[in-house]
Amino acid sequence: MPELLKDVYNPESVREFALKMQAVYPPFQVAAFLSAVLDDTWEGLGLLARERRISTMLGTFLPDDYEAALNLIDLVVADYASLFFGTIFPDFVEVYGQGDADWDLSIAALKRYTVYSTSEFAVRPFIVNHEERMMAMMYEWSKDENEHVRRLASEGCRPALPWGKALVKYKKDPTPILPILEQLKADPSLYVRKSVANNLNDISKTHPDLVAKIARDWYGENEWTNWIVKHACRTLLKRGNREVLAIFGYDDGATIEVADFALSTDSVSMGDSLTFSFQLSAVDDTKVRLEYGIDFMKANGKRNRKVFQISESTLKKGSQKIFSKKHAFADLTTRKHYPGVHAVTLIVNGVARGTLDFELGE
């Protein structure tokens, strides 16, 4: 397994790919292709830049006739089923197939190739350049018998797809996306339902009231739709959105008493962990959603809160329960720690119930 995702594209995998292309197209010039792809800038290229280098050079060494090139790709694409390397095939369509004359060929190819890898990135320029036509096609895909194609209908139009071209228009107005999500809201495939939930979660960051309304309208229809709604509302739940919390039965926590909120220490070193504890008492039967926020010191000297979930449960009237939680301060690929005064806040049903400062040292 490569240490970095970009290393799925490496000299060995690129050479293996070139030999596969030569096997189905004898004129394919393996040595020249490898020289063009793996030049002296290769090591400095990131994941998407490597993908684009390969797909662009592939077009240089395949026939100029676009349909003929796709026919050759069709002969090898199955060898890359479920492999990230296979995203070069939809990317080839994005690079070479956006002309009006190639529309039918390109859309059919994106549908074929998503079954083996994913066309979620390549489809986005088609949405930007041919919005009504492409979104109508994606709505049709949302009714396809293949779960990969149905997922593409949702994943491809996410307003803020990670690594993908942002769909700025849909960040401002996500209305064109909604018929697709409505079609998929009870999809039997978890793979598809995750995409629907992630799409709605994207929308919730710019249109929280819209997603709250959708959640209220959808919740209770069936188990699959309920799962989508809960996963789609994860950002709104972390933000303490009272309307969304109420959908899932969480009140303002007034009947929950908090005591003995304390830290194990008032200072912790980089790489170590901090433990905090607290006690809850229930005045009445109540559902409890527990979270904590860490106000992390940033490189600019300001603090920024990240919220983490502890648990969701039900407390019976008169019951008491002691909780203990440990948080590690080891650097991650997604988070770097900086020394200074941090804070931990206990959050009960979306409401802050206490904040304690501590020092993070070198």
ChimeraX attribute file (.defattr): number of C-alpha atoms within 10 A of each C-alpha:
attribute: neighborCount
match mode: 1-to-1
recipient: residues
	/A:1	6
	/A:2	9
	/A:3	7
	/A:4	10
	/A:5	11
	/A:6	18
	/A:7	16
	/A:8	19
	/A:9	21
	/A:10	15
	/A:11	14
	/A:12	10
	/A:13	13
	/A:14	19
	/A:15	18
	/A:16	13
	/A:17	19
	/A:18	19
	/A:19	17
	/A:20	19
	/A:21	22
	/A:22	16
	/A:23	13
	/A:24	15
	/A:25	17
	/A:26	11
	/A:27	12
	/A:28	20
	/A:29	15
	/A:30	20
	/A:31	11
	/A:32	12
	/A:33	18
	/A:34	17
	/A:35	10
	/A:36	16
	/A:37	21
	/A:38	18
	/A:39	9
	/A:40	9
	/A:41	8
	/A:42	16
	/A:43	12
	/A:44	9
	/A:45	12
	/A:46	15
	/A:47	15
	/A:48	16
	/A:49	13
	/A:50	22
	/A:51	22
	/A:52	19
	/A:53	16
	/A:54	26
	/A:55	22
	/A:56	19
	/A:57	16
	/A:58	22
	/A:59	18
	/A:60	13
	/A:61	17
	/A:62	20
	/A:63	16
	/A:64	10
	/A:65	9
	/A:66	16
	/A:67	15
	/A:68	12
	/A:69	17
	/A:70	20
	/A:71	12
	/A:72	16
	/A:73	21
	/A:74	16
	/A:75	14
	/A:76	17
	/A:77	19
	/A:78	15
	/A:79	13
	/A:80	16
	/A:81	17
	/A:82	14
	/A:83	13
	/A:84	16
	/A:85	19
	/A:86	22
	/A:87	26
	/A:88	25
	/A:89	29
	/A:90	26
	/A:91	24
	/A:92	24
	/A:93	25
	/A:94	23
	/A:95	16
	/A:96	14
	/A:97	22
	/A:98	17
	/A:99	11
	/A:100	9
	/A:101	9
	/A:102	14
	/A:103	15
	/A:104	10
	/A:105	15
	/A:106	25
	/A:107	20
	/A:108	10
	/A:109	21
	/A:110	23
	/A:111	22
	/A:112	18
	/A:113	26
	/A:114	23
	/A:115	19
	/A:116	20
	/A:117	22
	/A:118	29
	/A:119	29
	/A:120	23
	/A:121	21
	/A:122	23
	/A:123	27
	/A:124	24
	/A:125	18
	/A:126	20
	/A:127	19
	/A:128	16
	/A:129	11
	/A:130	14
	/A:131	14
	/A:132	13
	/A:133	11
	/A:134	19
	/A:135	21
	/A:136	16
	/A:137	14
	/A:138	26
	/A:139	21
	/A:140	15
	/A:141	21
	/A:142	26
	/A:143	16
	/A:144	14
	/A:145	9
	/A:146	13
	/A:147	19
	/A:148	23
	/A:149	26
	/A:150	28
	/A:151	28
	/A:152	25
	/A:153	32
	/A:154	29
	/A:155	25
	/A:156	25
	/A:157	25
	/A:158	28
	/A:159	27
	/A:160	21
	/A:161	18
	/A:162	9
	/A:163	9
	/A:164	18
	/A:165	17
	/A:166	18
	/A:167	19
	/A:168	12
	/A:169	11
	/A:170	17
	/A:171	18
	/A:172	12
	/A:173	13
	/A:174	21
	/A:175	11
	/A:176	16
	/A:177	21
	/A:178	15
	/A:179	14
	/A:180	22
	/A:181	21
	/A:182	14
	/A:183	16
	/A:184	24
	/A:185	22
	/A:186	21
	/A:187	22
	/A:188	12
	/A:189	15
	/A:190	15
	/A:191	13
	/A:192	25
	/A:193	26
	/A:194	19
	/A:195	23
	/A:196	30
	/A:197	24
	/A:198	23
	/A:199	24
	/A:200	31
	/A:201	26
	/A:202	22
	/A:203	25
	/A:204	20
	/A:205	15
	/A:206	16
	/A:207	16
	/A:208	19
	/A:209	16
	/A:210	15
	/A:211	22
	/A:212	23
	/A:213	13
	/A:214	15
	/A:215	23
	/A:216	16
	/A:217	12
	/A:218	17
	/A:219	19
	/A:220	14
	/A:221	11
	/A:222	11
	/A:223	11
	/A:224	17
	/A:225	22
	/A:226	18
	/A:227	18
	/A:228	27
	/A:229	29
	/A:230	18
	/A:231	18
	/A:232	26
	/A:233	25
	/A:234	17
	/A:235	16
	/A:236	22
	/A:237	21
	/A:238	19
	/A:239	14
	/A:240	18
	/A:241	18
	/A:242	17
	/A:243	17
	/A:244	24
	/A:245	21
	/A:246	13
	/A:247	17
	/A:248	17
	/A:249	12
	/A:250	20
	/A:251	20
	/A:252	15
	/A:253	19
	/A:254	13
	/A:255	14
	/A:256	20
	/A:257	14
	/A:258	18
	/A:259	13
	/A:260	11
	/A:261	19
	/A:262	17
	/A:263	19
	/A:264	13
	/A:265	11
	/A:266	15
	/A:267	15
	/A:268	19
	/A:269	15
	/A:270	15
	/A:271	13
	/A:272	12
	/A:273	13
	/A:274	19
	/A:275	14
	/A:276	18
	/A:277	16
	/A:278	16
	/A:279	15
	/A:280	19
	/A:281	18
	/A:282	22
	/A:283	16
	/A:284	14
	/A:285	14
	/A:286	19
	/A:287	19
	/A:288	22
	/A:289	23
	/A:290	17
	/A:291	21
	/A:292	23
	/A:293	19
	/A:294	20
	/A:295	19
	/A:296	23
	/A:297	20
	/A:298	16
	/A:299	11
	/A:300	7
	/A:301	12
	/A:302	10
	/A:303	16
	/A:304	13
	/A:305	15
	/A:306	12
	/A:307	17
	/A:308	14
	/A:309	13
	/A:310	14
	/A:311	9
	/A:312	13
	/A:313	9
	/A:314	12
	/A:315	19
	/A:316	13
	/A:317	14
	/A:318	10
	/A:319	12
	/A:320	15
	/A:321	10
	/A:322	13
	/A:323	11
	/A:324	14
	/A:325	12
	/A:326	12
	/A:327	13
	/A:328	13
	/A:329	18
	/A:330	13
	/A:331	12
	/A:332	8
	/A:333	5
	/A:334	5
	/A:335	11
	/A:336	13
	/A:337	18
	/A:338	19
	/A:339	17
	/A:340	17
	/A:341	17
	/A:342	21
	/A:343	19
	/A:344	23
	/A:345	20
	/A:346	23
	/A:347	23
	/A:348	24
	/A:349	26
	/A:350	24
	/A:351	20
	/A:352	14
	/A:353	16
	/A:354	15
	/A:355	16
	/A:356	15
	/A:357	15
	/A:358	16
	/A:359	15
	/A:360	23
	/A:361	15
	/A:362	11
